[in-house]
Amino acid sequence: MESHISHALAKTGCQSRLELTLWLIANCQPEAPTSVVTLPGLPA
């Protein structure tokens, strides 16, 4: 696992796991928007 993290750090230029995590959050957004489904309310 460490080699994967080291490779990702080198590839992105990040200096720490935290910086890598923030980079991933900022750059790996879903390509298609997430569908929102509205369910009918329950009877009272």
mmCIF file of the N, C-alpha and C atoms, coordinates in Angstrom:
data_MODEL
# 
_entry.id   MODEL 
# 
loop_
_atom_site.group_PDB 
_atom_site.id 
_atom_site.type_symbol 
_atom_site.label_atom_id 
_atom_site.label_alt_id 
_atom_site.label_comp_id 
_atom_site.label_asym_id 
_atom_site.label_entity_id 
_atom_site.label_seq_id 
_atom_site.pdbx_PDB_ins_code 
_atom_site.Cartn_x 
_atom_site.Cartn_y 
_atom_site.Cartn_z 
_atom_site.occupancy 
_atom_site.B_iso_or_equiv 
_atom_site.pdbx_formal_charge 
_atom_site.auth_seq_id 
_atom_site.auth_comp_id 
_atom_site.auth_asym_id 
_atom_site.auth_atom_id 
_atom_site.pdbx_PDB_model_num 
ATOM 1   N N  . MET A 1 1  ? 0.826   -1.191 0.000   1.00 0.00 ? 1  MET A N  1 
ATOM 2   C CA . MET A 1 1  ? 0.000   0.000  0.000   1.00 0.00 ? 1  MET A CA 1 
ATOM 3   C C  . MET A 1 1  ? 0.870   1.255  0.000   1.00 0.00 ? 1  MET A C  1 
ATOM 4   N N  . GLU A 1 2  ? 1.960   1.230  0.743   1.00 0.00 ? 2  GLU A N  1 
ATOM 5   C CA . GLU A 1 2  ? 2.837   2.398  0.805   1.00 0.00 ? 2  GLU A CA 1 
ATOM 6   C C  . GLU A 1 2  ? 3.387   2.774  -0.561  1.00 0.00 ? 2  GLU A C  1 
ATOM 7   N N  . SER A 1 3  ? 3.693   1.775  -1.395  1.00 0.00 ? 3  SER A N  1 
ATOM 8   C CA . SER A 1 3  ? 4.247   2.091  -2.714  1.00 0.00 ? 3  SER A CA 1 
ATOM 9   C C  . SER A 1 3  ? 3.206   2.804  -3.577  1.00 0.00 ? 3  SER A C  1 
ATOM 10  N N  . HIS A 1 4  ? 1.927   2.443  -3.420  1.00 0.00 ? 4  HIS A N  1 
ATOM 11  C CA . HIS A 1 4  ? 0.866   3.113  -4.175  1.00 0.00 ? 4  HIS A CA 1 
ATOM 12  C C  . HIS A 1 4  ? 0.747   4.573  -3.741  1.00 0.00 ? 4  HIS A C  1 
ATOM 13  N N  . ILE A 1 5  ? 0.832   4.802  -2.437  1.00 0.00 ? 5  ILE A N  1 
ATOM 14  C CA . ILE A 1 5  ? 0.739   6.167  -1.918  1.00 0.00 ? 5  ILE A CA 1 
ATOM 15  C C  . ILE A 1 5  ? 1.945   6.977  -2.363  1.00 0.00 ? 5  ILE A C  1 
ATOM 16  N N  . SER A 1 6  ? 3.128   6.393  -2.274  1.00 0.00 ? 6  SER A N  1 
ATOM 17  C CA . SER A 1 6  ? 4.343   7.085  -2.709  1.00 0.00 ? 6  SER A CA 1 
ATOM 18  C C  . SER A 1 6  ? 4.261   7.448  -4.183  1.00 0.00 ? 6  SER A C  1 
ATOM 19  N N  . HIS A 1 7  ? 3.757   6.531  -4.997  1.00 0.00 ? 7  HIS A N  1 
ATOM 20  C CA . HIS A 1 7  ? 3.612   6.788  -6.432  1.00 0.00 ? 7  HIS A CA 1 
ATOM 21  C C  . HIS A 1 7  ? 2.611   7.923  -6.668  1.00 0.00 ? 7  HIS A C  1 
ATOM 22  N N  . ALA A 1 8  ? 1.486   7.902  -5.955  1.00 0.00 ? 8  ALA A N  1 
ATOM 23  C CA . ALA A 1 8  ? 0.477   8.949  -6.111  1.00 0.00 ? 8  ALA A CA 1 
ATOM 24  C C  . ALA A 1 8  ? 1.023   10.303 -5.666  1.00 0.00 ? 8  ALA A C  1 
ATOM 25  N N  . LEU A 1 9  ? 1.800   10.322 -4.583  1.00 0.00 ? 9  LEU A N  1 
ATOM 26  C CA . LEU A 1 9  ? 2.406   11.572 -4.124  1.00 0.00 ? 9  LEU A CA 1 
ATOM 27  C C  . LEU A 1 9  ? 3.358   12.123 -5.180  1.00 0.00 ? 9  LEU A C  1 
ATOM 28  N N  . ALA A 1 10 ? 4.177   11.252 -5.747  1.00 0.00 ? 10 ALA A N  1 
ATOM 29  C CA . ALA A 1 10 ? 5.133   11.680 -6.770  1.00 0.00 ? 10 ALA A CA 1 
ATOM 30  C C  . ALA A 1 10 ? 4.412   12.160 -8.027  1.00 0.00 ? 10 ALA A C  1 
ATOM 31  N N  . LYS A 1 11 ? 3.372   11.459 -8.422  1.00 0.00 ? 11 LYS A N  1 
ATOM 32  C CA . LYS A 1 11 ? 2.650   11.792 -9.652  1.00 0.00 ? 11 LYS A CA 1 
ATOM 33  C C  . LYS A 1 11 ? 1.929   13.133 -9.542  1.00 0.00 ? 11 LYS A C  1 
ATOM 34  N N  . THR A 1 12 ? 1.353   13.422 -8.372  1.00 0.00 ? 12 THR A N  1 
ATOM 35  C CA . THR A 1 12 ? 0.576   14.647 -8.196  1.00 0.00 ? 12 THR A CA 1 
ATOM 36  C C  . THR A 1 12 ? 1.414   15.818 -7.701  1.00 0.00 ? 12 THR A C  1 
ATOM 37  N N  . GLY A 1 13 ? 2.596   15.527 -7.173  1.00 0.00 ? 13 GLY A N  1 
ATOM 38  C CA . GLY A 1 13 ? 3.428   16.590 -6.619  1.00 0.00 ? 13 GLY A CA 1 
ATOM 39  C C  . GLY A 1 13 ? 3.035   16.964 -5.203  1.00 0.00 ? 13 GLY A C  1 
ATOM 40  N N  . CYS A 1 14 ? 2.144   16.188 -4.600  1.00 0.00 ? 14 CYS A N  1 
ATOM 41  C CA . CYS A 1 14 ? 1.715   16.453 -3.227  1.00 0.00 ? 14 CYS A CA 1 
ATOM 42  C C  . CYS A 1 14 ? 2.833   16.086 -2.259  1.00 0.00 ? 14 CYS A C  1 
ATOM 43  N N  . GLN A 1 15 ? 2.854   16.760 -1.104  1.00 0.00 ? 15 GLN A N  1 
ATOM 44  C CA . GLN A 1 15 ? 3.899   16.537 -0.113  1.00 0.00 ? 15 GLN A CA 1 
ATOM 45  C C  . GLN A 1 15 ? 3.464   15.632 1.043   1.00 0.00 ? 15 GLN A C  1 
ATOM 46  N N  . SER A 1 16 ? 2.159   15.435 1.217   1.00 0.00 ? 16 SER A N  1 
ATOM 47  C CA . SER A 1 16 ? 1.675   14.633 2.344   1.00 0.00 ? 16 SER A CA 1 
ATOM 48  C C  . SER A 1 16 ? 0.406   13.895 1.951   1.00 0.00 ? 16 SER A C  1 
ATOM 49  N N  . ARG A 1 17 ? 0.023   12.948 2.789   1.00 0.00 ? 17 ARG A N  1 
ATOM 50  C CA . ARG A 1 17 ? -1.224  12.209 2.548   1.00 0.00 ? 17 ARG A CA 1 
ATOM 51  C C  . ARG A 1 17 ? -2.427  13.137 2.615   1.00 0.00 ? 17 ARG A C  1 
ATOM 52  N N  . LEU A 1 18 ? -2.385  14.111 3.535   1.00 0.00 ? 18 LEU A N  1 
ATOM 53  C CA . LEU A 1 18 ? -3.486  15.064 3.647   1.00 0.00 ? 18 LEU A CA 1 
ATOM 54  C C  . LEU A 1 18 ? -3.611  15.881 2.364   1.00 0.00 ? 18 LEU A C  1 
ATOM 55  N N  . GLU A 1 19 ? -2.491  16.379 1.871   1.00 0.00 ? 19 GLU A N  1 
ATOM 56  C CA . GLU A 1 19 ? -2.510  17.154 0.630   1.00 0.00 ? 19 GLU A CA 1 
ATOM 57  C C  . GLU A 1 19 ? -3.008  16.290 -0.530  1.00 0.00 ? 19 GLU A C  1 
ATOM 58  N N  . LEU A 1 20 ? -2.598  15.028 -0.567  1.00 0.00 ? 20 LEU A N  1 
ATOM 59  C CA . LEU A 1 20 ? -3.057  14.107 -1.604  1.00 0.00 ? 20 LEU A CA 1 
ATOM 60  C C  . LEU A 1 20 ? -4.569  13.894 -1.499  1.00 0.00 ? 20 LEU A C  1 
ATOM 61  N N  . THR A 1 21 ? -5.075  13.727 -0.289  1.00 0.00 ? 21 THR A N  1 
ATOM 62  C CA . THR A 1 21 ? -6.511  13.545 -0.083  1.00 0.00 ? 21 THR A CA 1 
ATOM 63  C C  . THR A 1 21 ? -7.289  14.758 -0.568  1.00 0.00 ? 21 THR A C  1 
ATOM 64  N N  . LEU A 1 22 ? -6.811  15.950 -0.224  1.00 0.00 ? 22 LEU A N  1 
ATOM 65  C CA . LEU A 1 22 ? -7.481  17.169 -0.669  1.00 0.00 ? 22 LEU A CA 1 
ATOM 66  C C  . LEU A 1 22 ? -7.421  17.301 -2.184  1.00 0.00 ? 22 LEU A C  1 
ATOM 67  N N  . TRP A 1 23 ? -6.298  16.911 -2.780  1.00 0.00 ? 23 TRP A N  1 
ATOM 68  C CA . TRP A 1 23 ? -6.153  16.947 -4.238  1.00 0.00 ? 23 TRP A CA 1 
ATOM 69  C C  . TRP A 1 23 ? -7.164  16.001 -4.884  1.00 0.00 ? 23 TRP A C  1 
ATOM 70  N N  . LEU A 1 24 ? -7.299  14.792 -4.311  1.00 0.00 ? 24 LEU A N  1 
ATOM 71  C CA . LEU A 1 24 ? -8.245  13.817 -4.858  1.00 0.00 ? 24 LEU A CA 1 
ATOM 72  C C  . LEU A 1 24 ? -9.681  14.323 -4.770  1.00 0.00 ? 24 LEU A C  1 
ATOM 73  N N  . ILE A 1 25 ? -10.036 14.927 -3.644  1.00 0.00 ? 25 ILE A N  1 
ATOM 74  C CA . ILE A 1 25 ? -11.390 15.463 -3.483  1.00 0.00 ? 25 ILE A CA 1 
ATOM 75  C C  . ILE A 1 25 ? -11.653 16.548 -4.523  1.00 0.00 ? 25 ILE A C  1 
ATOM 76  N N  . ALA A 1 26 ? -10.672 17.410 -4.747  1.00 0.00 ? 26 ALA A N  1 
ATOM 77  C CA . ALA A 1 26 ? -10.845 18.521 -5.683  1.00 0.00 ? 26 ALA A CA 1 
ATOM 78  C C  . ALA A 1 26 ? -10.841 18.070 -7.138  1.00 0.00 ? 26 ALA A C  1 
ATOM 79  N N  . ASN A 1 27 ? -10.115 17.002 -7.461  1.00 0.00 ? 27 ASN A N  1 
ATOM 80  C CA . ASN A 1 27 ? -9.900  16.640 -8.858  1.00 0.00 ? 27 ASN A CA 1 
ATOM 81  C C  . ASN A 1 27 ? -10.613 15.383 -9.331  1.00 0.00 ? 27 ASN A C  1 
ATOM 82  N N  . CYS A 1 28 ? -11.215 14.642 -8.450  1.00 0.00 ? 28 CYS A N  1 
ATOM 83  C CA . CYS A 1 28 ? -11.847 13.380 -8.849  1.00 0.00 ? 28 CYS A CA 1 
ATOM 84  C C  . CYS A 1 28 ? -13.348 13.427 -8.613  1.00 0.00 ? 28 CYS A C  1 
ATOM 85  N N  . GLN A 1 29 ? -13.975 14.458 -9.133  1.00 0.00 ? 29 GLN A N  1 
ATOM 86  C CA . GLN A 1 29 ? -15.424 14.580 -9.024  1.00 0.00 ? 29 GLN A CA 1 
ATOM 87  C C  . GLN A 1 29 ? -16.071 13.629 -10.023 1.00 0.00 ? 29 GLN A C  1 
ATOM 88  N N  . PRO A 1 30 ? -17.267 13.136 -9.729  1.00 0.00 ? 30 PRO A N  1 
ATOM 89  C CA . PRO A 1 30 ? -17.971 12.275 -10.686 1.00 0.00 ? 30 PRO A CA 1 
ATOM 90  C C  . PRO A 1 30 ? -18.195 13.018 -11.999 1.00 0.00 ? 30 PRO A C  1 
ATOM 91  N N  . GLU A 1 31 ? -18.069 12.301 -13.101 1.00 0.00 ? 31 GLU A N  1 
ATOM 92  C CA . GLU A 1 31 ? -18.231 12.923 -14.415 1.00 0.00 ? 31 GLU A CA 1 
ATOM 93  C C  . GLU A 1 31 ? -19.688 13.272 -14.696 1.00 0.00 ? 31 GLU A C  1 
ATOM 94  N N  . ALA A 1 32 ? -20.593 12.406 -14.295 1.00 0.00 ? 32 ALA A N  1 
ATOM 95  C CA . ALA A 1 32 ? -22.014 12.652 -14.521 1.00 0.00 ? 32 ALA A CA 1 
ATOM 96  C C  . ALA A 1 32 ? -22.637 13.134 -13.212 1.00 0.00 ? 32 ALA A C  1 
ATOM 97  N N  . PRO A 1 33 ? -23.552 14.088 -13.293 1.00 0.00 ? 33 PRO A N  1 
ATOM 98  C CA . PRO A 1 33 ? -24.210 14.538 -12.069 1.00 0.00 ? 33 PRO A CA 1 
ATOM 99  C C  . PRO A 1 33 ? -24.999 13.397 -11.429 1.00 0.00 ? 33 PRO A C  1 
ATOM 100 N N  . THR A 1 34 ? -25.031 13.400 -10.129 1.00 0.00 ? 34 THR A N  1 
ATOM 101 C CA . THR A 1 34 ? -25.760 12.369 -9.397  1.00 0.00 ? 34 THR A CA 1 
ATOM 102 C C  . THR A 1 34 ? -27.259 12.641 -9.500  1.00 0.00 ? 34 THR A C  1 
ATOM 103 N N  . SER A 1 35 ? -28.020 11.612 -9.771  1.00 0.00 ? 35 SER A N  1 
ATOM 104 C CA . SER A 1 35 ? -29.470 11.760 -9.871  1.00 0.00 ? 35 SER A CA 1 
ATOM 105 C C  . SER A 1 35 ? -30.066 11.941 -8.484  1.00 0.00 ? 35 SER A C  1 
ATOM 106 N N  . VAL A 1 36 ? -31.056 12.790 -8.414  1.00 0.00 ? 36 VAL A N  1 
ATOM 107 C CA . VAL A 1 36 ? -31.771 13.002 -7.162  1.00 0.00 ? 36 VAL A CA 1 
ATOM 108 C C  . VAL A 1 36 ? -33.168 12.434 -7.343  1.00 0.00 ? 36 VAL A C  1 
ATOM 109 N N  . VAL A 1 37 ? -33.555 11.577 -6.424  1.00 0.00 ? 37 VAL A N  1 
ATOM 110 C CA . VAL A 1 37 ? -34.868 10.945 -6.500  1.00 0.00 ? 37 VAL A CA 1 
ATOM 111 C C  . VAL A 1 37 ? -35.695 11.432 -5.324  1.00 0.00 ? 37 VAL A C  1 
ATOM 112 N N  . THR A 1 38 ? -36.911 11.882 -5.606  1.00 0.00 ? 38 THR A N  1 
ATOM 113 C CA . THR A 1 38 ? -37.820 12.311 -4.552  1.00 0.00 ? 38 THR A CA 1 
ATOM 114 C C  . THR A 1 38 ? -38.835 11.205 -4.318  1.00 0.00 ? 38 THR A C  1 
ATOM 115 N N  . LEU A 1 39 ? -38.901 10.747 -3.087  1.00 0.00 ? 39 LEU A N  1 
ATOM 116 C CA . LEU A 1 39 ? -39.848 9.693  -2.736  1.00 0.00 ? 39 LEU A CA 1 
ATOM 117 C C  . LEU A 1 39 ? -41.126 10.318 -2.198  1.00 0.00 ? 39 LEU A C  1 
ATOM 118 N N  . PRO A 1 40 ? -42.268 9.691  -2.463  1.00 0.00 ? 40 PRO A N  1 
ATOM 119 C CA . PRO A 1 40 ? -43.523 10.228 -1.919  1.00 0.00 ? 40 PRO A CA 1 
ATOM 120 C C  . PRO A 1 40 ? -43.519 10.126 -0.394  1.00 0.00 ? 40 PRO A C  1 
ATOM 121 N N  . GLY A 1 41 ? -44.186 11.072 0.247   1.00 0.00 ? 41 GLY A N  1 
ATOM 122 C CA . GLY A 1 41 ? -44.264 11.064 1.700   1.00 0.00 ? 41 GLY A CA 1 
ATOM 123 C C  . GLY A 1 41 ? -45.142 9.933  2.208   1.00 0.00 ? 41 GLY A C  1 
ATOM 124 N N  . LEU A 1 42 ? -44.937 9.565  3.458   1.00 0.00 ? 42 LEU A N  1 
ATOM 125 C CA . LEU A 1 42 ? -45.761 8.528  4.078   1.00 0.00 ? 42 LEU A CA 1 
ATOM 126 C C  . LEU A 1 42 ? -47.091 9.131  4.522   1.00 0.00 ? 42 LEU A C  1 
ATOM 127 N N  . PRO A 1 43 ? -48.161 8.338  4.503   1.00 0.00 ? 43 PRO A N  1 
ATOM 128 C CA . PRO A 1 43 ? -49.449 8.861  4.985   1.00 0.00 ? 43 PRO A CA 1 
ATOM 129 C C  . PRO A 1 43 ? -49.360 9.226  6.463   1.00 0.00 ? 43 PRO A C  1 
ATOM 130 N N  . ALA A 1 44 ? -50.083 10.264 6.842   1.00 0.00 ? 44 ALA A N  1 
ATOM 131 C CA . ALA A 1 44 ? -50.029 10.746 8.227   1.00 0.00 ? 44 ALA A CA 1 
ATOM 132 C C  . ALA A 1 44 ? -50.772 9.873  9.185   1.00 0.00 ? 44 ALA A C  1 
# 
